[in-house]
Amino acid sequence: MLYENEYFLIANTDGHDNASHYRIELMDNVSISDEDAQAVTEISGLNENGRLIPIEKYLRSSVKLWSGEIMTVKLRCENCCRLVIIKNFGSSRISDNSDETFDISIDVTDTKGFCKFLAQLGTCVKILSPASAKEAFRGYLHSVLQIYDEE
């Protein structure tokens, strides 16, 4: 899998129930195995409410390949960030507003990766729901500000 010019292998490792992410260029002591690879469309450890999910949905919902439980988040975005939102989450659940903004519902993993993604968009994006996502983002921003308050 290619992600922002970095190649990753996402697989199940023997003896583990969760999916593992390996950045190819950081791997060492790699060898070719005589065992046949198994093509899969679902990987254990990539789940939504206890069910396996298709790898495509996982890749679309995991921001910067951070893993976690998948939740649906509704955002209000300024049109200036439309391309970056579509690139990361697709355009199937966009509704345009009359004020140069659009709303979108996205499935994302509930992690710091999503908070970091939102932070880089600044005031161009606002979480509308759920309340738990708003609170998690507030907590993330508060922890960033705290390191500057300690000076």
Phi, psi and chi 1 to 4 in degrees:
 res  aa     phi    psi   chi1   chi2   chi3   chi4
   1 MET       -  131.9 -168.2 -126.1  133.2      -
   2 LEU   -97.8  128.7  174.2   64.2      -      -
   3 TYR  -136.1  111.3 -175.9   78.8      -      -
   4 GLU    46.7   55.1  -67.2 -174.1   -1.8      -
   5 ASN    65.7   18.7  -62.9  -40.5      -      -
   6 GLU  -123.9  137.1  -63.1  172.2  -16.5      -
   7 TYR  -100.5  135.1  -71.3   88.8      -      -
   8 PHE  -125.5  147.1  -72.9   84.0      -      -
   9 LEU  -108.5  124.5  168.6   66.9      -      -
  10 ILE  -113.5  121.8  -58.5  173.3      -      -
  11 ALA  -156.1  166.0      -      -      -      -
  12 ASN   -92.2  133.2  -73.2  119.6      -      -
  13 THR   -99.2  138.3  -54.5      -      -      -
  14 ASP   -49.6  133.4  -72.5  -17.8      -      -
  15 GLY    87.3    0.1      -      -      -      -
  16 HIS  -126.6  143.4  -61.4  -79.7      -      -
  17 ASP   -92.1   -9.8  -69.1  -28.2      -      -
  18 ASN  -104.7  163.9   60.2  -24.5      -      -
  19 ALA   -78.6  143.2      -      -      -      -
  20 SER  -114.6  145.9  -61.3      -      -      -
  21 HIS  -112.9  130.0  -61.3   79.4      -      -
  22 TYR  -125.6  121.9  -58.3   95.6      -      -
  23 ARG   -82.2  117.3 -157.4  162.0  123.1 -163.5
  24 ILE   -55.8  -46.6  -56.9  -78.1      -      -
  25 GLU   -70.1  -11.0   72.1  -91.3   16.3      -
  26 LEU   -98.1   -2.1  -61.7  179.5      -      -
  27 MET   -80.1  144.3  -63.2  170.6   74.4      -
  28 ASP  -134.1  167.5   57.8    2.8      -      -
  29 ASN    55.3   41.1  -60.8  -39.1      -      -
  30 VAL   -84.7  137.8  176.7      -      -      -
  31 SER  -136.6  161.4   62.0      -      -      -
  32 ILE   -88.7  131.1  -62.5  174.1      -      -
  33 SER   -95.7  152.5  170.9      -      -      -
  34 ASP   -82.7  -11.4  -68.8  -28.9      -      -
  35 GLU   -74.8  143.8  -65.1 -179.6   36.9      -
  36 ASP   -73.5  139.6  -69.3  -25.3      -      -
  37 ALA   -74.3  150.7      -      -      -      -
  38 GLN  -111.0  118.7  -63.6  178.7    7.8      -
  39 ALA   -73.6  132.7      -      -      -      -
  40 VAL  -132.4  151.6  -65.5      -      -      -
  41 THR  -106.7  -14.5   57.9      -      -      -
  42 GLU  -133.4  142.3  -63.8  174.4  -26.6      -
  43 ILE  -121.9  132.0  -64.0  178.3      -      -
  44 SER   -65.7  149.0   63.2      -      -      -
  45 GLY    94.0  -14.4      -      -      -      -
  46 LEU  -104.8   93.2  -54.0  178.4      -      -
  47 ASN  -133.4  161.3   64.7   66.3      -      -
  48 GLU  -132.4  111.2  179.7  176.6   32.1      -
  49 ASN    55.3   41.6  -59.9  -37.4      -      -
  50 GLY    82.8   -1.4      -      -      -      -
  51 ARG  -106.7  145.0  -63.7 -175.0  -28.1  -99.5
  52 LEU   -65.3  146.0  -66.3  178.2      -      -
  53 ILE  -119.9  153.7   62.5  169.1      -      -
  54 PRO   -63.5  145.5  -19.1   29.9      -      -
  55 ILE   -58.2  -35.2 -169.7   71.8      -      -
  56 GLU   -62.1  -41.9  -66.4   84.2    8.3      -
  57 LYS   -66.7  -39.4 -177.6  173.8 -177.5  178.3
  58 TYR   -61.2  -47.3  170.9   74.0      -      -
  59 LEU   -63.6  -35.4  -65.8  175.0      -      -
  60 ARG   -72.6  -31.1 -177.4   63.2   77.2 -176.6
  61 SER   -95.0  -18.8   63.3      -      -      -
  62 SER   -91.6  108.8   64.8      -      -      -
  63 VAL   -74.4  123.4  179.6      -      -      -
  64 LYS    55.0   29.7  -55.1 -120.2 -177.1 -118.3
  65 LEU    61.7   24.2  -67.4  179.2      -      -
  66 TRP   -78.4  135.6  -73.2   64.0      -      -
  67 SER  -100.7  164.2   60.0      -      -      -
  68 GLY   163.2 -176.9      -      -      -      -
  69 GLU   -69.3  141.3  -74.1  -64.0  -45.2      -
  70 ILE   -86.4  133.7  -65.6  176.5      -      -
  71 MET  -134.6  154.9   65.1  176.3  173.1      -
  72 THR   -93.1  126.9  -59.9      -      -      -
  73 VAL  -122.5  136.4  176.0      -      -      -
  74 LYS  -104.5  128.8 -174.3  171.4 -176.9 -180.0
  75 LEU  -118.5  150.0  -56.4  174.4      -      -
  76 ARG  -111.6  124.1  174.2  149.2  -58.6  143.3
  77 CYS  -125.6  143.5  -50.3      -      -      -
  78 GLU   -73.8  149.8  -66.7  179.2    8.0      -
  79 ASN   -60.7  -22.5  -77.9  -24.0      -      -
  80 CYS   -63.5  -20.3   63.5      -      -      -
  81 CYS  -108.9   15.1   62.3      -      -      -
  82 ARG   -57.0  -46.5 -178.1 -179.9  -69.9  -96.8
  83 LEU   -64.4  -41.4  -70.2  178.0      -      -
  84 VAL   -68.6  -34.7   71.5      -      -      -
  85 ILE   -67.3  -47.0  -64.0  -67.3      -      -
  86 ILE   -63.7  -40.6  -70.6  172.0      -      -
  87 LYS   -59.2  -39.9  177.2 -175.3  170.4 -166.0
  88 ASN   -86.2  -31.8  -78.1  -83.6      -      -
  89 PHE  -127.7   -4.2  -55.9  106.9      -      -
  90 GLY    85.1  176.6      -      -      -      -
  91 SER  -121.1   10.2   61.1      -      -      -
  92 SER   -70.0  -21.5   62.9      -      -      -
  93 ARG  -122.2   46.0  -63.7 -169.5  -79.3  175.0
  94 ILE  -101.5  137.1  -71.8 -179.5      -      -
  95 SER  -129.0  126.8   60.5      -      -      -
  96 ASP   -78.6  143.6  -70.5  -47.8      -      -
  97 ASN  -104.9  170.6  -59.6  -40.7      -      -
  98 SER   -85.5   -0.9   60.1      -      -      -
  99 ASP  -117.3   37.8   63.0  -10.0      -      -
 100 GLU    66.5   24.7  -62.2  -64.1  -43.0      -
 101 THR  -128.9  168.8   66.2      -      -      -
 102 PHE  -142.3  153.9   63.2   94.5      -      -
 103 ASP  -106.6  146.6  -66.8  -12.0      -      -
 104 ILE  -145.6  139.7 -175.3  168.7      -      -
 105 SER  -103.0  127.9  -68.6      -      -      -
 106 ILE  -130.1  150.1   58.3  174.3      -      -
 107 ASP   -98.2  121.3  -66.7  -32.2      -      -
 108 VAL  -135.0  157.8  -63.8      -      -      -
 109 THR   -78.9  139.4   51.4      -      -      -
 110 ASP   -81.1   82.5 -178.6   17.1      -      -
 111 THR  -146.9  176.3   63.9      -      -      -
 112 LYS   -64.6  -28.2  -74.3 -175.3 -178.7  178.6
 113 GLY   -57.9  -41.8      -      -      -      -
 114 PHE   -66.5  -41.8  179.9   56.5      -      -
 115 CYS   -62.3  -42.3  -69.7      -      -      -
 116 LYS   -63.6  -39.8  -70.6  178.1 -179.6 -174.6
 117 PHE   -60.8  -48.3  173.2   80.0      -      -
 118 LEU   -63.1  -40.0  -74.4 -178.8      -      -
 119 ALA   -60.5  -35.5      -      -      -      -
 120 GLN   -70.4  -17.9   72.0 -176.3   -9.1      -
 121 LEU   -90.5   -6.3  -63.9  173.7      -      -
 122 GLY    57.1 -132.0      -      -      -      -
 123 THR   -84.8    6.0   58.5      -      -      -
 124 CYS   -79.7  -12.3  -64.9      -      -      -
 125 VAL  -133.7  138.8  175.2      -      -      -
 126 LYS  -131.2  134.4  179.0 -179.3 -179.7 -179.9
 127 ILE   -76.8  124.2  -61.6  171.5      -      -
 128 LEU   -91.7  -38.5  -61.7  178.0      -      -
 129 SER  -163.9  159.0   64.8      -      -      -
 130 PRO   -81.4  168.0   32.4  -36.1      -      -
 131 ALA   -59.0  -34.3      -      -      -      -
 132 SER   -64.0  -34.7   61.5      -      -      -
 133 ALA   -70.5  -39.7      -      -      -      -
 134 LYS   -59.9  -46.9  -70.3 -179.3 -174.0 -178.5
 135 GLU   -65.0  -40.8 -168.1   56.5   38.9      -
 136 ALA   -62.5  -40.6      -      -      -      -
 137 PHE   -68.6  -42.0 -171.3   54.2      -      -
 138 ARG   -57.4  -44.5  -82.9 -169.6 -155.6  103.5
 139 GLY   -62.2  -40.3      -      -      -      -
 140 TYR   -62.7  -48.5  171.5   77.9      -      -
 141 LEU   -63.1  -38.5  -66.7  174.1      -      -
 142 HIS   -61.3  -42.2 -179.4   71.7      -      -
 143 SER   -65.9  -32.3   67.7      -      -      -
 144 VAL   -68.2  -45.5  170.6      -      -      -
 145 LEU   -65.4  -32.6  -70.0  172.7      -      -
 146 GLN   -58.7  -36.5  -87.0 -173.1  -43.8      -
 147 ILE   -67.8  -22.6   64.4  172.1      -      -
 148 TYR   -88.2  -24.6  -66.6   98.9      -      -
 149 ASP   -74.5  -19.8  -70.5  -19.2      -      -
 150 GLU   -80.5   -6.6  -65.2  171.7   -2.0      -
 151 GLU   -74.7      -  -66.3 -179.2   -5.9      -
